[in-house]
């Protein structure tokens, strides 16, 4: 997938050490790969991507190979637009494809996937769903060594690592290269004689394996894409597993292990199609159970329950079944308008709401309504929907949300904005209720959500957007749980200051410093304010400090780590506890400010 880099995009600032601080967060994509000699693999790949259109609507690409040549077709927009002029015509034995959603400033033809590199072993093609957290330092290191980059995506970082590897076997090259990256990635890859699918050791992004009746193999982000090409689902690809298909059949191997699994909970809540299967469970059934659980937690009087189409429909059916309230269609959706959540410009999101939805006054007038939605991210879309329903003459509107409040952005490949745009990060539930002009607002509890997805102990779900369990980004490649990257990846600009003895004692029991772009040694604490927020100190559970506060003051800058010992244990992983460093940004450097101003003239 693509995490665009700051120096390529207006409105961004590049930080030392490779940190990039975009104004909006990353994207969420769909990938599809097929190995089927004798079949029209290009057409089948097109059908599979069509089933994954909900995962990305800004661009699409397909690449077909016969082992000697590659036929690519790429385009901006929906599938029907991207391939209006042509689709791959080569009669090949394998193909990979990609549908992409990008943020503002990176939506351009150059970044459309699949992308290719050519090395001594032949070509390597790659399509990526996810986001790397250490792409910046890796890219800088390779660029300094002479690597040339054609795109602004983190996907090309992985491709270059593989192309530069000196291992003889392509699978060993992939394994060795991916041991250097951290973050989320589900990949489909193409070589002259193989189609490869793999998933990161944490299992952030979904990937499944299917079999055609003719004996061919298919890899896709969701099982609904297998249905589109009439493939039978074999199983989901395991976290840390690599599957390679060639003339000799299918080969599977584990390239990375992790004791912690972090499947994205938002796949269950919003992104996956209801007819897909995730973690061995129907997405429709999971969302239905979310609605039932929400009804158990709701207390209020109402006449009917209605969904925000389409993602609220299944949860509304579950709510109706559990509460006994009649399910009523109250909003009609214009099917020719795309998803507003994954449109990169806020103005286009807000305009799309009124173009997309219209209330049925006859069903709503004078009624007390329970409105079911899957999530509230920025709050702008919800405000406009509720305004539409109010204008239809409802007596009361109770909004029930089938997910907990989203308080933190996602760093692993979903556009949930920067934190200041997340309404739950700056308003309490009563304040959100008043802002949206609701009679009541109810969120599904975290416990209820985990029970609905079949993970009551939170053993395999990433809920960092709810800040339920914080994880160590660096686990999964055979090293210790608190392993740190090499010092070459560290920001080095800030001048260290002398620390107080109490601070040294507390930091002596910590393991490492954590930031969105990677894990850093404690020696970089003095430059923590130059990292992208949030920054955390990570302590092993057995070494929790007794001192209640860590405070490091410097001129115009403050880093502090307040916590309560008993509260910290609630959000602890089996290995470590993370305490956020609260940052107050320093006053802007006058020389740097003048330089920026001059460059903008």
N, C-alpha and C positions, 0 to 999 in steps of 0.2 A: 504494500500500500504506500501511500505517500505522506510523509511528514515534511512539509516544505521547510526550507531553510531560510533564516532571517535575512541574509544578505541578498536574497533573490526577490524579496517581497516588500512593498511599501508598508509602513505602519508597524514594522517589527524591529526589534533591537537584538543584535547578536551579542551574547555574553562570552567572556573568556572561557576557554576550556570546552567550547562546543555547545554550551547551553543555548537553546533557542526559545524565545518567549513570544509565541504568536498571540495576536489579538483574539483569535478564535482557535479552538482545538481541532483535532485531526478528523480523519474520515473513517468511514466504515464501508467495506467493499464485499464483493462476492467473487469467488474463483471457481473454475470448472476445468477439469482435465479428463481426457479420454484416450484410451489405447484400444483401437479396434480395427486391425488390418482387414481390408475388404469392405468396410463400412464407409459411409459418407460422413467422416468424422467432423468436417467443417460444419455441415448442417446440424449434426447432433450437438455440437458445441454451441451453436447459435440457439437451439431450443433450450439447452440447459441454462444458458445465461438469461434467456427470456424469463425463466422461472425464478431467477435470482434478481430480477430487475428492482425489486423492493430494497435491495441492499445498496444500490447506487444508481443514480439517474443522470449523472453529468457526462459520462463518457463510457465507452466500451471498446474492447479489442479482442481479436481472435487471431491465433497463429496456428498454421497447419504445417506439418512436415512429412516428407516421404523418406527422410534419412539423409538426403543430399541437398534438398532445397527447403526454403521456408517461404510460405505465402502468408503475409500479414494483411489484415484489414482493421483499421481503427477509425474512430470518429467521435465527435462531441455529441452529447445529448442522449436521448433514450435509444434503445436498440433499433427501433424502426427508423430513427433519424441517422444514427451513427453508421448504419450499414445500408443506407438508402442507395448509394451509388454502386457499392460492390461488397461481396462477401468472398472469403478465400475460395478459389476455384481449384486449387491443387488437390489431386487425388492422393491423399496421404494415409498414413497408418496411425497418426496421433495428432492431437490438438490440445491447446490450452486456451482459456479465455478469462476475461476479467471485466466486471462492471464496477464502476468507481464513483464514489462521492468524494469531493474535495472541498476544502475551505476556500474562502475568498483569496484571490491572488495566485492560486496554484492551479486553477482550472484552465489548463492549456494543453495543446495537442502533444507537446513534448513529453508530458508526464503520463500519457495514456499507456497502460500496460496491455499485454505482456511486453517486457523489455528484454533485450538480448545482449550477450557479450560473446566474443569469439576468442578462443584460446587455442593452445596447441592440441587439445583434445577434441576440438570442434566447437560448435555453438552451444550455448546454454541460454534457455529462455526461462523467465520467471514471472509469475503473477502472485501478488501478496495481499493478504488481508490481515491487518494488524498495525502495530506501531512499535518501533524500537525506542528504548529509553536511552541508549548510549550511542545513537547514530552520529551525533555531532562530533564527539572525540574521534570516533573511528574514521569518519569522513576526512577530518582535518589531518589525521595521521597518514592516510593513504594519499591525500592530495599533496602533502609535503614530500612523499616518496615518489611522486610522479604520476599517480593515477589521474585519469581524466574522467570527469563526470559530465554526462549529457543531460541529466535531469536534476530536479531538486528534491528527489524522493529518497527516503530511507531504504526503499527496496533496492535501489542501485548500489547502496553500501554492501548489502548481502551479496549481490551479484558480483561485485568487484572482488570481494573476499574469496568467493569460490573460484573466480577466474584466475586469481593470483596464487592460489594454493599450488604447492609443488607435489602433492600426493598424486599417485598414478591413477587410482580408481576414482571415478566421479563421486561415488557414494562416500568414500573416505574424505574426499575434498569438501563435500557438503558438511559432513559431521565436524571436521576440524574447523571449518569456517564459522559454523553456527555456534561453536563453543565460545566464540568471542563476542557474541551479541547477547543483549538482554532485552526483555520486553515481550510483546505479543506478535506472533506470526503464525499464520496458516498459509502454506505455500503449495502451488502446483508448479512443476518445472518440466522443461522439455529439453531433451538432448537428441542427437541423431538416432539413438537406438533405445531410448527409454522415456517413459512418462513417470514423473515422481510426484508424490504428495507427502507432505509432512506437517507436523503440528508441534508448537513449542512445548517444552517440558511442563509448563504450568497449565497448558490447555486453555488459554484465554479465549481463543477463537475456535468455533466449531469446524469440523471437517469430517466427512463420511466417505465410505467406500461402497461402491455398488458393482453389480455384474450384469452385463447384457446377456440376452438369450443366445447370442452368437458366440459368447465366450469372451467378449471384450470387457475391459475394466473401466470404471468411471470413478473419479474423485470430485467431490463438490462441497461447497460450504454448507448446504442444507440438503436434506433428503428429498425435498420437493423437486429439486433439479433432477434427481434420479428418476422420479416418477415421470417427469416430462420427456425423458428419452426411453422410457419403458425398461429401466434397469431395476433389478431387485437389490434392495439394500442388504449388504452383507453385514456391516457393522460400522460403528464410528471409529475413526482412527484415534488411537490412544495418545494422550499427551506424551511428547518426547518420542513418538514413533515416526519412522520413515517407511513409506511404502513405494517400491519401485516396480514398474511393470515393463516387461520387454518381451522379446521373442521367446525367451526361456520360461516365461510365466511371471508370477507375482512373487516378489521377495519383500519380507518385512524385517525391520531391525529397530532396536531401541537405541537412539543416539544421545539421549539426555534423560536423567531421572530427577524427580523432585518429590520430597515428602509432602509438599503442599500443592494442592490443585486449586486453580483459580478460574474456573469457567465463568465467563461473563454473565452475571445475573440478568443483565439487560437484554440478552438474547431471548430469555424466557418472557420478559415483561413486554418487549416492544418489537425487536428487530426481526426475529425469525417469523416465517409464515406459520399460521396456525396448523397447517397440514404437514408440517415438518416434525421430525423426531429429534430431540436433544437429550443427551444423557440417558438414552433408553426410554424416554417418556414422551408422550404426545404433547406438543406445545399447546394444542387446543385444550387438552385435559388439564394441563398445568394452569392455564389462564382461567379456566372454569373454576378450578379449586381456589385460585386467588379471589375470585368473586364470592365464593361461598364463605371463605375466611373473612373477607371484608364485611359481609352481612352479619357474621357473628360478632364482629367488633363494633358495628354501627349501632347507635342508639338515637332514634328520632322517629318522627311521624311523617309518613309520605303516602301518596296515592299510587305512584307508579315508579318504575325504574327504567331508565333509558341510557343508551351508550353514546359516547362520542365515536362515530364510525371512523375507521374500521377497527382499530386496535382495542377499543373498549367493548366491543360486542360480546366476545366470549366471556369476559369477566362479568358483564351485565347479566348474561344468561345464568351464570352461577349465583350471582347475588339474588336474582329473582327466584331461582329454585330453592335457595336456603331461606329467604325472608318471606316468601309467599306473595310478594308484591307482583302485580302484572308487569310483564316486559312489554314496553311500548316503543315503537319507532318514532322518535321525535325530531330527528335531523335527517335530511336527505343529502347525500353526498354526490357532487358532480364528479364522475369517474374520470374525467379528462384533465384533472388537476393533480399534480404530483404531491408527494409528502412535504408538508410545510416544515417539519423538524429538520430535514436534511437539505434545506435550501440555504445557501451560504449567506445571503444578505437578509438582515432582519426586516427590511422593508418588503422584500418579496415574500417572506414568511407571513407577515401580517396581512398583506393584500390577498394572499392565497386563501386565508381562512374564509373570508366572505365570498370569494369566488367558489369555494369548495362546498360550503355547508349552507343549508337553508332550513329553517324550522317549519314543522307542520303545526300550525296554530290550532287546528281542530283537535289535536291530541294533547296539547299542552295548556290551553287557556283555562285559568282557574284551578290548575292542579298543583299539588305539592310534589316536586320532582326530585328523585335521586338520580343524579347524573354520574355516570361511571366513566372515568378516564384512566389510562394506563400510567400516566406520570405527569408531573408539572416540572418543566425545566426552567425556562425563563419567565413563564407566567403570561407572556403577551398573547399567545394563542388561546390559552384558557380564558383570559379576560374577554376576548372578542367573542368566543363561543357562548360564554355566560351572558354577555350583552345581547346576543341574538335570541337566546332563550327567554330572557327577561322581556324583550320586546314582543314576544309571542303571548304575553299575558299570564305567565305562571304565577301562582300564589306564593310559592317558596322554592328555592333551589338549594339542595344539599349536594355538595360535590364529594364523591367518594373516589379515592385514588388507589389503584391496585398496586402501589409500590410505596416505600417509605420516602420521606423528603430527600431530594437530591441536593446535598450540601457541598459536594466537592467535584471538580472536573475529572474527566477520565483521561488518563495518559496512555491508554493502550489501544486507541483506534476508534473511538466514538466521539462524535461532535456534541459534547455537552457544554460547550462554551468555557470561557474563563470564569473563575469563581465569582467575581463581582457581578456577573450576569445571571447567576443562579439565584432565583428568588428565595429559596430556602436557606441560602448561606447568609442572607442579610435580613431576613424577616422571620419572626416566630409564626407558628401556625395561626394564632388569632390575627396577626397582622396580615398574613396572606389572605385569610378569609375576608377581612375588611377590604383589602386591596381589590379582590375579585368580586366584591359585592355579593357575597354568599350569605345564606342563613346559617349554614354550618359547613365545616370542612373536616373530612376524616381521611387520614392516610392509613394504608395497611401497615401493620407493625412489622418490624424486621423478623421477629419470631414467626409471625403468620406467613410471611413471604417464604422463609426457608422451609417451613412445613409444606407449603404448596408446591415447591419445586422438588420436594423429596430429599432435602438436605438439612434436616433439623439441627444437626450439630455443626453446620457451616464447615464441612470438611472438604468441599470441592467448589465453592462459589466465591467469586471475587465480588465484594460489595464495597469497594473503596469509594465509590461515588456516594455511598451512604456513611462512609467512615465506620463500618462495622468491625472489620478486622483488617489491620494494616499488615502488609506483607513485606518480606525482604526481596528486593528486585533481583538479587544476585544468586539465588539458590537455583540449582538444577543441573549443574554440569560436573558433578563429582567432587567439588570442593567443599570446604566447611560451610556451615550455614551462614557464617558471618564473613565470608570471603570478600575482599575488596579488590577493585581493579588496579592495574599498575599505575604508578605515580605519574606516568606520562599523560594520563587522562585527566589530571587534576587542574583546576584553575589555580594560578600561581601569583596573581597580581597583588592581592591584598598583603600589606606588611603585617607579620605576626606581632602581637603585643604580649607583654608579660602577663601571665595568668596568676590569679591569687591561689594560695595553697588549697583552699576549699574547692575551688573550681578544678584544680589538678586532680584532687582526690576523687571527685565525682566523675570526671572524664576518664580517669584511669580505669573505672569499672565499665565504661561504655565499650561497645564493639566497633561501631563505625557511624559515619554520618550519611544520611540518606536524602537524596533529592530526586526529582522526577527524571533527571538525565543520567542517574546512576548512583552507585554507592561509593563513598569517598573515605579515606583514612581520617582519623581524628586530627591529624596535623593540619588539615585544611579548614579547621573551625574558624579561623580568623577571616576566611574569605567566604563564609557561609552566606553572608548577605548578598553575594553576587550570584548565587544559584537561584534557579527558578523555584518559586514557592510551590508546595510546602516543603520545608526542610525539617528533618527530624533527627534526633539522637536515638540510637538503638542500643538497648541494654539487654543482655541475657537475663532471663527471669531470675536466675539464682543470684544475680549481682545487682538487683535494684538498689539504688542509693537511698539512704535514709534522709538525707538533706532535702528539704521540700522544694528548693528553688535553685536553678542554675541561672546566673545572670552575668552577662559579659557586656560591659559598657565601653564604648569608644566615642570619640567626638561625633555628634550628630547621628549616632547609630546605636541601636540597642538590640541585643539578642537575648531572649529569655525563655526559660523552659519550666513553667509552673505545672505542677501536677499533684494529684492526690494518689497515694500509693494504692489504696483499695480500688479507686476508679480505674487506674491504669491496668490492673489485672483483668478487668472485665473485657478489655479489648485486646488482650494479649494473644499472640500466636503461641503454638507449643514451644517455640524456641526463643522468642524475643519480644520485647515491649518497645514501642516507639513513642517518644514524646516530641510533639512539634515545637520547633523553635519559632517563636513569634517575632516577626521582623518588622521594624519600622524603617522605611526606606530613607536613605540619606538625602540631603539636599543635593540637587543636580550639580555636577561639576561644571563650573562656568566655562572653562576652556572647551570641554566636550560639547556643551550646549551651543556655544558660539560656532563650533565646527559644524554641528548639525544644521544650524540655522543658515550658515553660508552655503551648505550643500543643497539646501532646498530652494535657494533663490534661482 
